[in-house]
């Protein structure tokens, strides 16, 4: 009976650690600094240089506001919304 309890405890600890690592990985955030070109209808466009302009989606949960001309730092997270996988091509057989 003690062995079963130890096994259950070990499994629960392993799951808790795995969940914690997953949450930490999902929480990774990045930042982008530049000048706001536009902020229209949930789309924020920020220009960093003559060749680098980024567009961000915003919603009701986005903290802060900015208007054209403001210098801003945008904090964002990269989250996959869909993954489409295709099988890898089979390697040709050697003769």
C-alpha positions in Angstrom: 0.0 0.0 0.0 2.9 2.4 0.8 4.4 1.7 -2.6 1.2 2.7 -4.3 1.0 5.9 -2.3 4.6 6.7 -3.2 4.0 6.0 -6.8 0.9 8.2 -6.9 2.8 11.0 -5.1 5.6 10.7 -7.6 3.2 10.9 -10.5 1.5 14.0 -9.1 4.8 15.8 -8.4 6.0 15.0 -12.0 2.7 16.3 -13.4 2.9 19.5 -11.3 6.5 20.2 -12.4 5.6 19.6 -16.0 2.6 21.9 -15.8 4.7 24.6 -14.2 7.3 24.4 -17.0 4.6 24.6 -19.6 3.0 27.7 -18.0 6.4 29.4 -17.8 7.1 28.7 -21.4 3.7 30.1 -22.5 4.3 33.2 -20.4 7.5 34.2 -22.4 7.0 37.8 -23.6 8.8 40.0 -26.0 8.9 43.8 -26.7 9.1 46.1 -29.6 9.8 49.8 -29.4 9.0 52.5 -32.0 6.7 55.3 -33.1 3.0 54.7 -33.6 1.9 55.2 -37.2 -1.7 54.4 -36.6 -4.1 52.8 -34.0 -7.3 52.0 -35.8 -10.0 49.4 -34.9 -7.9 47.0 -32.9 -4.8 47.3 -35.2 -1.7 49.1 -33.9 1.0 49.9 -36.4 4.4 50.7 -35.0 7.4 51.9 -37.0 10.9 51.2 -35.7 12.9 52.4 -38.7 12.5 53.2 -42.4 12.5 49.5 -43.2 10.9 47.9 -40.1 7.2 48.4 -39.3 5.2 45.9 -37.2 1.4 45.5 -36.9 -0.2 44.3 -33.6 -3.7 43.2 -32.9 -5.3 44.7 -29.8 -8.5 43.9 -27.9 -10.4 44.9 -24.8 -7.8 43.1 -22.6 -4.9 45.2 -24.0 -3.5 47.6 -21.3 -2.8 51.2 -22.3 -3.6 53.3 -25.3 -1.5 55.2 -27.9 -2.1 57.6 -30.7 -0.2 58.4 -33.9 3.2 59.9 -33.1 3.6 58.5 -29.6 6.8 56.6 -28.9 5.8 53.2 -27.4 7.1 49.9 -26.2 4.7 47.1 -27.1 4.9 43.9 -24.9 3.6 40.8 -26.7 3.6 37.0 -26.7 3.8 34.6 -29.5 1.0 32.1 -29.4 0.3 29.6 -32.1 -3.4 29.5 -33.1 -3.2 26.6 -35.5 -0.6 24.1 -36.6 -0.9 22.2 -39.9 1.5 19.4 -40.2 2.5 17.5 -43.3 4.5 14.3 -43.2 8.2 14.5 -44.0 9.3 13.2 -47.4 10.7 9.7 -47.3 14.4 9.5 -48.0 15.3 7.7 -51.2 16.5 4.1 -50.6 20.2 3.4 -51.3 21.0 0.5 -53.6 
